[in-house]
Amino acid sequence: MDCFNSVNSVYLCNMKKIILDASAMELRLNRMATQMLEQNVEAEKIVLIGLHDRGYFIAEGLKAKMEKLGAQVQLLGLHIDKTDALAHPIVLDGDATAIANQTIIMVDDVASSGKTMFYAMQTLVNIPIKKLQVAVLVDRQHKAFPIAPDFVGFSLSTTLQEHIYVEIGASVTEPVAYIV
């Protein structure tokens, strides 16, 4: 990939503007994990719910970092069609009653309008929970729904024509986030 450094340390690679390379992503995830523990110091256990696929991989990384700091963390996945959340059932992995009365943090890769997270939260409506928070790696700040992330790795104002992509997961050798 042909890359060159442009203004503000944003890398341009084949017309993609890389906003988080692997090392920057690692730093942001470390900071987010620490903030989660600081804001939930009273919690005996924290439940991370990662929105499949990329949100789940981010939640896996956060879980490892939080456990390294001594926290007890449970990880669940949530399957949701991000292009049309109501077209298919929204499915939470595991037993929903097992997370009752816990601190829950829902994790996704990019927050744009807040629509996906809004519908994802509806899976928790009938479960008594202690606290519900939202974590995203990148926040685009184009809210159409009343969802404000509590933990943000990178906040970026974009035009509606620009799109943020996060490449992360088992098949990705180096995680990266970029804007097109």
N, C-alpha and C positions, 0 to 999 in steps of 0.2 A: 504494500500500500504506500503510495507516494504521499507523504505528509510534510507540512511545513507549519512553523509556529507563526500565528498571526497576532493581532492585538489582544491584550488581556489573557495571554497564555491559552487561547482557544486554538486547537489544532484543526487545520483544514485538510481533510483526507478525501480525495475523490468527490468533492463537493459536499461532504458531510462535515459538519462542525462538531468535533469531539468536545463535549462539555465535561465528561468525567472519564479519565482513563483508569486503568486497573488500580494504580497506586492512589489516585484521588478518591476513587470509589471506596477503597479500603479505609482511608482516613475518615471519610464521611460515615461509613457504617460503624466504625469504632466510636465516633462521637455520638451517633444516634443510640447505640447500645448503652453507653455510659449515661446519657440523658434519660433513657427509659428507666434505668435503675435508680437514678437520683430522684426522679419524679414519682417513683413507686416503691420507695424504701420500706413502706409499711406492708407491702404485699408479701405473703408467704410464698406465693407462686405467681408467675406471670404466664398468661396464655397468649401465644402469638398465633394469629390466623393469617396465613399467607394466601393471597388470591392467586390461583394457578394461572399461568406457569411462573412468570418472572417474579411476582410478588412472593410466591412460595420459596423460590431460591434465595431471595433477599432475606426472608424470614429465617431460613436455615442458617445463613451467615450471622444474622443478629443473635439467634439462639446460641450458637457456638461462642460468640464473643461474650454474651451475658453469663453463660455458664462458666466461662473462664474467670469471670469476676466473682464467682461464687453464688450466682442466682439459680433458683429452681425455675426452669422454663419448660413449658409444654408447647409443642408445635402441632397445629392442625392445618389442613389445607381446605380451601373453599373453591369449588368449581363454579364458575360463572361465565356466561357468554358475554364478553366485554363489548361486542358490537351490538347485541340486542339482548339485554339482561332478562327480559320477560319472555323471550322466545323459547327458552329451555329452563328446566328446573335448576334452581340454585342449590347446590349440594355441599354440605359441610362434612368433611371426613371425620369419622369417629362418632362417639356418643356425645351429643350436645348436652345432656344432663351432667356429664362429668366436668363441665366447665362452669357449672352454676356457682354463683357467689365468688367468682374469681375476677381478677383484673385482666382485661382482654385488650390486646393491641392488634388491630387489623393492619396488615402490611400489603402494600402494592408498589409497583415500580414507578408509575407516573400518575400524578393527580392532575386532571385537566378540569373538567366541569364539575366533578364530584358525583356524577351520575352512577358510575359503577360501584363506588363505595356506598352510596345511598342504598342501592338495591342489595348489596352484600350484607349490610347491617340488618336488613329485615329478617335474616335467618336467625337473629338473636332476640327478636321481639318477645318471644314467649319464654325466654330463659332469664331468671333473675341473675343479674351480674353486679359486681361491686363497682367497676369502673370500666368505661370503654374509651379507648384512644385510637388514633389513626397515625400510621407512619408511612411515609413515601420517600423513595429515593430522590425523585425530582418532582417539584411542585410548579406547575405552569401558571397558576394564578388566573384561570379563566372560569371561575365558579359560576355555575347555574343552579347548583343545589347547595343547601346550607351545611357543607362539609368542609371543615378547616382542619388540616393535618396538625397534630400535636408535635410530631417529630419529622423534620425535613432534612434530607441530606444536602439538597441543592435547590435553591429557589431561582426561578428564571421567568422573566416576562417574555412572552413570545407573541407573534401574530397568530391569528386563527388559521392562516395558511401553513404555518410551520408545524412540524410534527417532531416529537421526541421519541427516540427508540432506545431501549435498553437491551443489550445483548448480555445475557447471564444464564448460567445453567451448566449442566453436565457436558453438553456438547460444545461449549464455548471455551476456548483455551485462555483468552484474556477478556474479562468483562469490560464493557465500555458502554457509555451513554452518549448519544449524539443527536443533533438536530438537523433536520432536512427541510 
